[in-house]
């Protein structure tokens, strides 16, 4: 257990680099745009979003190269713990570079309790967050989808797909400030064609079964941030809150698709952080992509109150629902006939440098004729896709 120090630097940190207005009639946050000199320094990135669902939960620590063009560089060898206001603690152990995990049980996750993140780097730098209160979970009544056509960026053109919606209880006392976390899983099938591999030993051979997987399941966080303040809403239920749209122009809906929606009940400060971050992140971004402006963190270096930190420690009440989608009526697909089709046969293959080996060669039908040519590795081993696994999920 780490001995706690007085939390005196939280607001000073924001005064140095981020001017934040939390108390205003509109509840908005003034954004801060760092200058080029500040962008050059390595910046601590903290992803610590805990909830009240018992099980293994994670804290991610990394350093970004710059704020304008951040990349993921894991921060290893840290001591990490989460503590309650009354002194109960849970240590998080490093499971892989930059990811620290702990099993949190019901005894530790108590509604109304206050929690703080504390960690120490191998260099001895100590970081603490402000205390966050765990609010009770609000009931997520239903999750469903409608078959819809949406306008594209090209005026006059529509794209087919499915639009997801939720209905939920409005509980202003415990769950005024809400955010929805979305996780998608879908099944993919690679082409069933014979494959040869020109390996690093410069020999042509059949692709071994251990390197060939045709069916995989991909699980990804949906990057869009969905938030809502229900404080000024009337009634006890909110119906047909729109979430994500899945187009038929992707591979996601070809076989089977699943969406997990987790409804999170936040503190007011955590809500405004995520609400503002949602404005900053582009539709295909994440915490390690380009950020046009910065929002206030509730984490600081207790030895250097001026250090800039990206991220926010939060703990929330959570309720969740999962839905499966397949064989949607009236949803057409126009599959790309050239996806993973064999390309050109590489010339001078035996003279390739080792850095370009191995090379995968597949034989398939292209434009009505059989062709043998080079294909990408993910076309013969679907485990190469981001978030992919050849092991069927338990919930599938």
C-alpha positions as CSV (number, residue, x, y, z in Angstrom):
1,X,0.0,0.0,0.0
2,X,1.3,3.5,-0.9
3,X,1.2,6.2,1.8
4,X,-1.1,8.9,0.5
5,X,0.1,12.5,0.4
6,X,-2.2,15.6,0.5
7,X,-3.8,16.2,-2.9
8,X,-2.8,19.8,-3.4
9,X,-1.6,19.8,-7.0
10,X,-4.7,18.8,-8.9
11,X,-6.0,22.3,-9.7
12,X,-2.5,23.8,-10.1
13,X,-1.8,21.3,-12.8
14,X,-4.7,22.5,-14.9
15,X,-3.9,26.2,-14.3
16,X,-0.5,25.7,-15.9
17,X,-1.6,24.3,-19.2
18,X,-5.4,24.0,-19.3
19,X,-7.9,26.7,-18.5
20,X,-11.1,24.9,-17.5
21,X,-14.4,26.4,-16.7
22,X,-16.6,23.8,-15.0
23,X,-18.9,26.2,-13.2
24,X,-21.1,28.0,-15.7
25,X,-24.7,28.0,-16.8
26,X,-23.9,26.1,-19.9
27,X,-21.5,23.6,-18.2
28,X,-19.0,24.0,-21.0
29,X,-15.2,23.6,-20.8
30,X,-12.8,26.1,-22.3
31,X,-10.4,24.2,-24.5
32,X,-6.6,24.6,-24.4
33,X,-4.5,24.5,-27.5
34,X,-0.8,23.7,-26.7
35,X,2.0,25.5,-28.5
36,X,4.6,23.7,-30.6
37,X,7.2,23.7,-27.8
38,X,4.9,21.8,-25.5
39,X,4.0,19.3,-28.2
40,X,7.6,18.1,-28.5
41,X,7.7,16.6,-25.0
42,X,6.8,13.0,-24.2
43,X,3.5,13.1,-22.5
44,X,2.0,10.6,-19.9
45,X,-1.2,9.0,-21.2
46,X,-3.5,7.3,-18.6
47,X,-6.5,5.2,-19.5
48,X,-8.2,4.2,-16.3
49,X,-11.9,3.6,-16.7
50,X,-13.1,1.3,-13.9
51,X,-16.7,0.3,-13.2
52,X,-18.7,-1.6,-10.6
53,X,-18.9,-4.9,-12.5
54,X,-16.8,-7.5,-10.5
55,X,-14.0,-9.0,-12.5
56,X,-10.6,-8.2,-14.0
57,X,-10.2,-4.5,-14.8
58,X,-7.3,-2.7,-16.4
59,X,-5.3,0.5,-16.1
60,X,-3.1,1.5,-19.2
61,X,0.0,3.7,-18.8
62,X,2.0,5.0,-21.8
63,X,4.0,7.9,-23.1
64,X,3.1,9.7,-26.4
65,X,5.7,10.9,-28.8
66,X,4.0,14.3,-29.2
67,X,0.6,15.6,-28.6
68,X,0.0,16.4,-32.2
69,X,1.0,13.0,-33.5
70,X,0.8,10.6,-30.4
71,X,1.9,7.0,-30.7
72,X,1.5,4.2,-28.2
73,X,4.7,3.7,-26.1
74,X,3.9,1.6,-23.0
75,X,5.1,2.7,-19.6
76,X,6.4,-0.4,-17.9
77,X,7.6,-1.4,-14.4
78,X,5.2,0.9,-12.5
79,X,3.6,0.2,-9.1
80,X,-0.2,0.8,-9.5
81,X,-3.0,0.8,-7.0
82,X,-6.5,2.1,-6.5
83,X,-7.5,3.2,-3.0
84,X,-10.7,4.1,-1.3
85,X,-11.2,7.1,0.9
86,X,-11.3,4.9,4.0
87,X,-8.0,3.2,3.1
88,X,-8.9,0.0,1.3
89,X,-6.6,-0.7,-1.6
90,X,-6.2,-3.0,-4.6
91,X,-2.8,-3.4,-6.4
92,X,-2.7,-3.7,-10.2
93,X,0.0,-6.0,-11.6
94,X,1.5,-5.6,-15.1
95,X,0.1,-8.3,-17.3
96,X,1.7,-7.1,-20.5
97,X,3.7,-3.9,-21.4
98,X,1.8,-0.9,-20.1
99,X,-1.3,-2.8,-19.0
100,X,-1.9,-3.3,-15.3
101,X,-4.7,-5.5,-14.1
102,X,-6.5,-6.4,-10.9
103,X,-9.5,-8.5,-9.9
104,X,-12.0,-6.2,-8.2
105,X,-14.8,-7.8,-6.2
106,X,-18.1,-6.7,-4.8
107,X,-16.5,-6.0,-1.4
108,X,-14.3,-3.4,-3.0
109,X,-16.8,-1.9,-5.4
110,X,-19.3,-0.1,-3.3
111,X,-21.8,2.5,-4.4
112,X,-21.2,5.9,-2.7
113,X,-17.5,5.0,-2.0
114,X,-14.8,7.3,-3.2
115,X,-11.7,6.0,-5.2
116,X,-8.4,7.3,-6.2
117,X,-5.7,6.1,-8.6
118,X,-2.1,6.1,-7.4
119,X,1.0,4.9,-9.3
120,X,4.8,5.3,-9.1
121,X,7.1,5.0,-12.1
122,X,10.5,3.2,-12.1
123,X,12.1,6.6,-11.9
124,X,10.3,7.3,-8.6
125,X,7.7,9.8,-10.0
126,X,4.5,9.6,-8.1
127,X,1.1,10.3,-9.6
128,X,-2.3,10.7,-7.9
129,X,-5.8,11.3,-9.1
130,X,-8.6,13.2,-7.4
131,X,-11.2,11.0,-5.6
132,X,-14.1,9.9,-7.8
133,X,-17.4,8.7,-6.4
134,X,-18.9,5.4,-7.6
135,X,-22.5,6.1,-8.5
136,X,-25.2,3.4,-8.7
137,X,-25.9,1.9,-12.1
138,X,-28.9,3.0,-14.0
139,X,-31.1,0.4,-15.7
140,X,-30.5,-0.1,-19.4
141,X,-33.9,-1.5,-20.5
142,X,-33.4,-2.5,-24.1
143,X,-31.0,-2.6,-27.0
144,X,-32.3,-3.0,-30.6
145,X,-31.7,-1.9,-34.2
146,X,-33.6,-0.7,-37.2
147,X,-32.8,-1.3,-40.8
148,X,-32.1,2.2,-42.2
149,X,-30.5,4.1,-45.1
150,X,-28.2,7.1,-44.2
151,X,-26.9,9.9,-46.2
152,X,-23.2,9.7,-47.1
153,X,-20.7,12.5,-47.5
154,X,-21.5,12.4,-51.2
155,X,-24.7,14.4,-51.6
156,X,-27.6,12.4,-52.9
157,X,-26.0,9.0,-52.2
158,X,-27.3,6.7,-49.5
159,X,-25.8,3.8,-47.7
160,X,-27.7,0.8,-46.3
161,X,-27.1,-0.5,-42.8
162,X,-28.5,-0.9,-39.3
163,X,-28.9,1.8,-36.7
164,X,-28.7,0.8,-33.0
165,X,-30.9,2.3,-30.3
166,X,-31.3,2.0,-26.6
167,X,-34.1,2.6,-24.0
168,X,-33.2,3.4,-20.4
169,X,-34.5,4.6,-17.1
170,X,-34.0,8.3,-16.2
171,X,-32.6,8.4,-12.6
172,X,-31.5,12.0,-12.0
173,X,-30.4,11.5,-8.4
174,X,-27.9,8.7,-9.0
175,X,-27.5,8.7,-12.8
176,X,-27.7,12.2,-14.2
177,X,-24.5,12.0,-16.1
178,X,-24.2,9.1,-18.5
179,X,-21.8,7.7,-21.1
180,X,-22.2,4.6,-23.3
181,X,-19.2,2.4,-24.1
182,X,-19.7,0.2,-27.2
183,X,-17.7,-2.9,-28.0
184,X,-18.4,-4.8,-31.3
185,X,-17.6,-8.4,-32.2
186,X,-18.0,-9.9,-35.7
187,X,-17.1,-13.0,-37.5
188,X,-14.9,-13.0,-40.6
189,X,-14.1,-15.7,-43.1
190,X,-11.0,-15.6,-45.4
191,X,-11.0,-17.1,-48.9
192,X,-10.6,-20.9,-49.1
193,X,-7.7,-21.0,-51.6
194,X,-4.5,-23.1,-51.7
195,X,-1.5,-21.1,-50.4
196,X,2.2,-21.5,-50.8
197,X,4.8,-19.7,-48.7
198,X,8.2,-18.6,-49.9
199,X,9.9,-18.6,-46.5
200,X,12.9,-17.0,-45.0
201,X,15.0,-20.0,-45.9
202,X,14.2,-19.2,-49.6
203,X,12.3,-22.4,-50.1
204,X,8.8,-22.7,-51.5
205,X,6.6,-24.9,-49.4
206,X,2.9,-25.5,-48.5
207,X,1.6,-23.1,-45.9
208,X,1.5,-25.0,-42.6
209,X,-1.8,-25.4,-40.8
210,X,-0.5,-23.5,-37.8
211,X,-0.1,-20.4,-40.0
212,X,-3.4,-20.7,-41.8
213,X,-6.6,-19.6,-40.1
214,X,-9.7,-18.9,-42.2
215,X,-12.3,-18.1,-39.6
216,X,-11.8,-15.5,-36.8
217,X,-13.7,-13.2,-34.5
218,X,-12.7,-9.6,-34.2
219,X,-13.5,-7.5,-31.1
220,X,-13.0,-3.8,-31.2
221,X,-13.9,-0.7,-29.1
222,X,-16.1,1.7,-31.0
223,X,-14.2,5.0,-30.8
224,X,-17.2,7.4,-30.8
225,X,-18.0,8.9,-27.4
226,X,-21.7,9.0,-26.5
227,X,-22.7,11.1,-23.5
228,X,-25.9,12.7,-22.1
229,X,-26.9,14.9,-19.2
230,X,-30.5,13.9,-18.2
231,X,-30.8,16.5,-15.5
232,X,-33.3,18.7,-17.5
233,X,-35.3,15.9,-19.0
234,X,-38.8,15.0,-18.0
235,X,-40.3,11.6,-17.4
236,X,-38.8,8.4,-16.1
237,X,-37.7,6.7,-19.4
238,X,-35.7,7.7,-22.4
239,X,-36.7,5.9,-25.6
240,X,-34.8,5.4,-28.9
241,X,-31.5,7.0,-28.0
242,X,-29.4,6.5,-31.2
243,X,-25.9,5.0,-30.9
244,X,-23.8,3.6,-33.8
245,X,-24.7,2.9,-37.4
246,X,-23.1,-0.1,-39.2
247,X,-23.0,0.1,-42.9
248,X,-23.4,-2.8,-45.3
249,X,-20.2,-1.6,-47.1
250,X,-18.0,-3.2,-44.4
251,X,-17.4,-6.8,-43.7
252,X,-19.0,-6.6,-40.2
253,X,-22.4,-7.8,-41.2
254,X,-21.5,-10.6,-43.6
255,X,-21.9,-13.4,-41.1
256,X,-22.8,-12.6,-37.5
257,X,-22.4,-9.3,-35.6
258,X,-22.7,-8.6,-31.9
259,X,-22.8,-5.3,-30.0
260,X,-22.2,-4.9,-26.3
261,X,-23.4,-1.6,-24.8
262,X,-22.3,-0.6,-21.4
263,X,-24.1,2.3,-19.8
264,X,-21.9,4.2,-17.3
265,X,-23.1,6.5,-14.6
266,X,-20.4,9.2,-13.9
267,X,-19.6,12.0,-11.6
268,X,-20.2,15.5,-13.0
269,X,-16.5,16.2,-13.5
270,X,-15.9,12.9,-15.3
271,X,-18.9,13.6,-17.5
272,X,-17.6,16.9,-18.7
273,X,-14.2,15.4,-19.4
274,X,-15.7,12.8,-21.6
275,X,-18.2,15.1,-23.2
276,X,-15.4,17.5,-24.2
277,X,-13.2,14.7,-25.4
278,X,-16.0,13.5,-27.6
279,X,-15.9,16.8,-29.4
280,X,-12.2,16.5,-29.9
281,X,-11.9,13.0,-31.2
282,X,-12.7,12.3,-34.8
283,X,-14.9,9.4,-35.7
284,X,-12.0,7.0,-36.3
285,X,-9.7,8.3,-33.5
286,X,-8.8,7.2,-30.0
287,X,-6.7,8.5,-27.2
288,X,-3.5,7.9,-29.1
289,X,-4.6,9.7,-32.3
290,X,-4.3,13.4,-33.1
291,X,-6.1,15.6,-30.6
292,X,-7.0,19.2,-31.7
293,X,-7.2,20.4,-28.1
294,X,-6.7,19.1,-24.6
295,X,-9.1,18.6,-21.7
296,X,-8.4,18.7,-18.0
297,X,-7.0,15.6,-16.3
298,X,-7.8,14.8,-12.7
299,X,-4.3,13.1,-12.3
300,X,-1.1,14.9,-11.4
301,X,2.5,14.4,-10.6
302,X,2.9,15.1,-6.9
303,X,6.5,16.1,-7.4
304,X,5.9,18.3,-10.5
305,X,2.5,20.0,-10.5
306,X,3.3,21.5,-13.9
307,X,3.6,18.2,-15.8
308,X,1.0,17.8,-18.5
309,X,-1.0,14.6,-18.4
310,X,-3.5,13.2,-20.9
311,X,-6.3,11.0,-19.5
312,X,-8.8,10.8,-16.6
313,X,-9.4,8.4,-13.8
314,X,-13.0,7.4,-13.5
315,X,-15.1,4.8,-11.8
316,X,-18.7,4.3,-12.7
317,X,-21.8,2.3,-12.1
318,X,-22.5,0.1,-15.1
319,X,-25.3,-1.8,-16.6
320,X,-25.0,-3.6,-19.9
321,X,-26.8,-5.4,-22.7
322,X,-25.6,-7.5,-25.7
323,X,-27.4,-8.0,-29.0
324,X,-26.7,-10.4,-31.9
325,X,-27.4,-9.5,-35.6
326,X,-27.5,-11.8,-38.6
327,X,-29.5,-12.3,-41.8
328,X,-31.1,-8.8,-41.6
329,X,-34.1,-8.7,-44.0
330,X,-33.8,-6.3,-46.9
331,X,-30.1,-5.6,-46.3
332,X,-28.1,-6.1,-49.5
333,X,-24.3,-6.7,-49.7
334,X,-22.0,-5.9,-52.6
335,X,-18.9,-7.9,-51.7
336,X,-15.6,-6.7,-53.2
337,X,-14.6,-9.5,-55.7
338,X,-11.0,-8.3,-55.5
339,X,-10.7,-8.4,-51.7
340,X,-7.8,-10.7,-50.9
341,X,-7.7,-11.8,-54.6
342,X,-4.2,-13.0,-55.8
343,X,-2.2,-10.1,-57.2
344,X,0.8,-10.1,-59.4
345,X,3.3,-12.9,-59.2
346,X,6.5,-11.3,-57.7
347,X,9.4,-11.2,-60.1
348,X,12.9,-12.1,-59.0
349,X,11.4,-13.7,-55.9
350,X,14.6,-15.6,-55.0
351,X,16.5,-12.3,-54.9
352,X,14.2,-10.7,-52.3
353,X,15.9,-9.3,-49.2
354,X,15.1,-11.1,-45.9
355,X,13.2,-8.1,-44.7
356,X,10.6,-8.8,-47.4
357,X,10.2,-12.5,-46.5
358,X,8.1,-14.6,-46.2
359,X,6.0,-14.1,-49.3
360,X,2.5,-15.7,-49.5
361,X,1.3,-16.9,-52.9
362,X,-2.4,-17.9,-53.4
363,X,-4.2,-19.4,-56.3
364,X,-7.8,-18.3,-57.0
365,X,-10.3,-17.2,-59.6
366,X,-10.0,-13.5,-60.7
367,X,-12.2,-12.1,-63.5
368,X,-13.2,-15.7,-64.4
369,X,-9.7,-17.0,-64.8
370,X,-7.4,-18.8,-62.4
371,X,-4.5,-16.7,-61.2
372,X,-1.6,-17.3,-58.9
373,X,-0.1,-14.3,-57.2
374,X,0.9,-12.6,-54.0
375,X,-1.5,-11.9,-51.1
376,X,-1.2,-10.2,-47.8
377,X,-0.6,-12.3,-44.7
378,X,-4.0,-11.4,-43.2
379,X,-5.6,-13.1,-46.2
380,X,-4.3,-16.5,-45.2
381,X,-4.2,-15.9,-41.4
382,X,-7.1,-13.9,-40.1
383,X,-5.5,-13.6,-36.7
384,X,-3.4,-10.8,-38.2
385,X,-6.4,-8.4,-38.2
386,X,-6.5,-5.9,-35.3
387,X,-8.5,-7.3,-32.3
388,X,-8.7,-10.7,-34.0
389,X,-8.7,-14.2,-32.5
390,X,-9.2,-17.7,-33.9
391,X,-10.9,-18.7,-30.7
392,X,-14.7,-18.4,-30.7
393,X,-15.8,-16.1,-27.9
394,X,-17.7,-17.7,-25.0
395,X,-20.8,-15.6,-25.7
396,X,-20.9,-16.6,-29.3
